[in-house]
């Protein structure tokens, strides 16, 4: 009688690599160059949005805040304290030489009173001042912007300038200095530089 012993059972396993899984399918190996391109493109977009995305909202606050005469939106788009400092420095007479009376016995303690106009913008008078200078007009439908040329200059990571020139009065030029204000994401108007004819119209 012959031995009919059973052979030892063997289990064979095939370990397939990640790339082998997709053999025979329509899947193609990802191109490393394409992945790097997508990564750097995404990173660049995030950087641009983080750097300049706030400008979109800042312009919206300015545009709507003025036309709607909305104080809160104006505050979101303008740093009134910083902007007023630049306006004050442009008032006529601010740099006039002050002459003191040499016979005044209180010469060393006298108060110097500047006769220059004191114009300050606020949420209460901004629209009226823009109407006076011709950048905003009243219509039967409400407030509208007058025609003016808009040019962006001095573009940088943290600031830029917007030059607005009235088409009806080309000598009236308003340059708005816009900068990051308190946050890398928040942009506000922090200065307003006016041409002399515009200053004269403002203070008349």
TORRO-412748 format. One line per 8 residues: number of its first residue (from 1); their letters; for each residue x, y, z of C-alpha. Coordinates in pm, 1 decimal, m for minus. Layout:
REM residues N
NUM	A	X/Y/Z  ...
This chain:
REM residues 204
1	XXXXXXXX	0.0/0.0/0.0  149.7/323.0/m113.2  161.8/638.8/90.1  m80.0/897.0/m34.7  14.3/1178.3/197.9  m110.5/1524.9/125.0  143.7/1791.2/31.2  197.3/2097.5/243.4
9	XXXXXXXX	m39.4/2374.0/142.0  130.2/2692.4/20.8  m20.5/3036.5/0.2  132.6/3264.1/m252.8  81.2/3635.7/m217.4  162.7/3892.5/m472.9  244.1/4234.5/m336.8  166.0/4493.0/m593.5
17	XXXXXXXX	319.0/4836.3/m590.4  116.1/5155.5/m596.7  185.0/5207.3/m966.1  95.7/4848.7/m1053.8  m255.0/4888.2/m913.0  m354.7/5099.3/m1208.6  m197.6/4880.7/m1477.8  m442.1/4800.6/m1749.4
25	XXXXXXXX	m664.7/5095.0/m1662.3  m691.3/5437.7/m1820.3  m507.0/5592.6/m1525.5  m169.7/5744.3/m1600.3  100.8/5813.5/m1352.1  91.4/6167.8/m1227.3  350.6/6392.6/m1376.2  576.8/6530.0/m1104.5
33	XXXXXXXX	636.5/6846.2/m1304.3  263.7/6910.2/m1329.3  216.3/6855.6/m957.1  491.7/7104.6/m877.5  340.0/7355.4/m1119.8  m1.0/7322.4/m955.4  153.2/7357.6/m609.1  344.2/7674.2/m691.8
41	XXXXXXXX	48.5/7821.6/m879.5  m176.4/7763.4/m578.5  84.3/7909.8/m343.2  117.9/8217.0/m565.5  m258.8/8268.5/m572.3  m280.6/8242.7/m194.2  1.7/8495.0/m159.3  m165.7/8739.4/m398.2
49	XXXXXXXX	m500.3/8707.9/m221.8  m338.4/8755.8/117.9  m147.0/9058.3/m6.8  m403.5/9236.7/m220.3  m738.2/9067.7/m160.0  m833.7/9338.6/88.2  m816.7/9597.2/m189.2  m1132.6/9453.4/m341.3
57	XXXXXXXX	m1327.3/9509.3/m21.5  m1165.5/9849.3/39.3  m1281.7/9973.8/m299.5  m1629.5/9839.9/m233.3  m1645.8/10017.6/101.5  m1541.5/10345.7/m59.7  m1771.0/10314.7/m359.9  m2082.8/10210.4/m171.1
65	XXXXXXXX	m2009.8/10403.8/146.2  m2003.5/10736.4/m36.6  m2294.4/10673.9/m274.5  m2508.5/10536.1/9.1  m2375.5/10793.7/257.7  m2310.4/10501.6/491.2  m2089.4/10599.9/786.0  m1984.9/10244.9/877.8
73	XXXXXXXX	m1869.8/10159.8/526.6  m1679.9/10488.6/508.5  m1495.8/10396.6/828.1  m1413.3/10055.8/682.8  m1257.2/10220.9/377.8  m1094.1/10531.5/528.9  m870.4/10596.9/826.6  m1007.0/10946.6/895.2
81	XXXXXXXX	m742.8/11034.9/1154.9  m445.0/10967.1/926.5  m614.4/11116.6/621.7  m702.9/11437.5/805.0  m339.2/11489.1/900.7  m238.7/11495.3/534.0  m523.6/11733.5/451.1  m433.9/11972.5/731.8
89	XXXXXXXX	m75.6/11994.3/604.0  m204.0/12118.8/265.9  m413.3/12406.5/394.0  m299.2/12746.4/261.9  m105.4/12951.6/515.2  m2.0/12651.4/723.1  366.4/12724.7/653.2  347.4/13102.7/671.3
97	XXXXXXXX	617.5/13269.7/875.2  487.3/13386.4/1210.2  611.3/13734.0/1306.3  621.2/13813.8/1675.9  611.2/14158.1/1827.5  961.2/14220.2/1973.2  814.0/14466.6/2225.0  575.5/14212.6/2372.1
105	XXXXXXXX	693.5/14139.7/2726.4  516.4/13803.5/2707.0  703.8/13714.1/2389.1  839.1/13383.1/2518.8  500.7/13257.8/2630.6  274.0/13392.7/2359.6  40.4/13157.4/2175.2  84.3/13129.0/1802.9
113	XXXXXXXX	m249.4/13123.4/1622.4  m238.6/13003.7/1263.6  m488.7/13166.8/1032.1  m492.4/12875.6/789.5  m827.9/12709.7/715.8  m900.7/12396.3/912.2  m1074.4/12140.7/694.7  m1146.6/11799.5/841.0
121	XXXXXXXX	m1332.1/11523.8/666.1  m1573.6/11303.9/857.1  m1859.0/11068.7/788.6  m2090.1/11368.8/824.3  m1933.7/11597.8/564.5  m1742.0/11372.2/323.3  m2019.0/11348.3/66.1  m2082.8/11724.1/74.9
129	XXXXXXXX	m1712.1/11796.6/23.5  m1693.2/11556.6/m270.8  m1996.2/11727.6/m425.1  m1835.7/12067.4/m370.7  m1514.0/11961.1/m540.0  m1699.7/11800.1/m830.3  m1620.5/11432.1/m780.1  m1975.9/11340.4/m680.8
137	XXXXXXXX	m2300.9/11481.5/m822.4  m2661.5/11471.9/m712.3  m2910.1/11331.9/m961.5  m3284.3/11258.1/m946.1  m3185.1/10896.1/m879.2  m2950.3/10987.1/m595.8  m2574.5/11029.5/m567.0  m2346.2/10941.7/m857.9
145	XXXXXXXX	m1978.6/10976.4/m927.7  m1878.5/11240.1/m1180.1  m1658.0/11144.0/m1474.6  m1294.3/11120.3/m1377.1  m985.2/10932.5/m1486.1  m857.9/10667.6/m1245.7  m490.9/10572.6/m1247.8  m304.7/10344.5/m1008.9
153	XXXXXXXX	55.6/10435.4/m926.1  332.4/10349.0/m677.2  208.1/9992.3/m648.9  382.8/9795.4/m373.0  321.2/9513.9/m126.6  187.1/9742.3/145.5  67.5/10056.6/m31.4  m38.4/10217.5/m356.7
161	XXXXXXXX	m170.9/10547.7/m485.5  m484.6/10616.4/m684.7  m480.7/10934.7/m893.0  m825.4/11072.4/m973.6  m846.5/11351.6/m1232.0  m1175.1/11525.9/m1302.2  m1263.2/11522.2/m1672.6  m1469.5/11838.2/m1641.1
169	XXXXXXXX	m1199.3/12018.3/m1442.4  m863.7/11856.3/m1534.8  m676.8/12080.7/m1291.7  m859.2/11917.7/m1000.7  m652.8/11614.9/m911.9  m701.7/11401.8/m601.5  m444.1/11140.2/m508.7  m554.8/10883.3/m253.0
177	XXXXXXXX	m282.0/10702.2/m64.3  m405.9/10354.0/22.7  m211.3/10126.0/254.3  m241.5/9824.7/479.9  m378.5/9960.5/803.0  m351.4/9753.9/1119.0  m352.1/9418.1/939.9  m194.9/9254.2/636.7
185	XXXXXXXX	m546.6/9195.8/503.6  m699.3/9538.7/568.1  m644.1/9828.9/329.7  m768.8/10181.9/393.6  m724.3/10531.1/258.1  m460.1/10689.0/481.5  m387.7/11008.2/290.3  m535.9/11250.5/38.4
193	XXXXXXXX	m311.4/11476.7/m168.2  m488.6/11752.9/m361.0  m382.1/11979.0/m645.0  m382.4/12351.5/m562.0  m699.1/12424.7/m766.7  m871.5/12144.0/m577.5  m759.0/12284.8/m241.2  m879.0/12631.7/m346.0
201	XXXX	m1219.1/12490.2/m437.0  m1237.3/12300.3/m109.6  m1170.7/12599.6/113.5  m1362.7/12869.2/m78.8
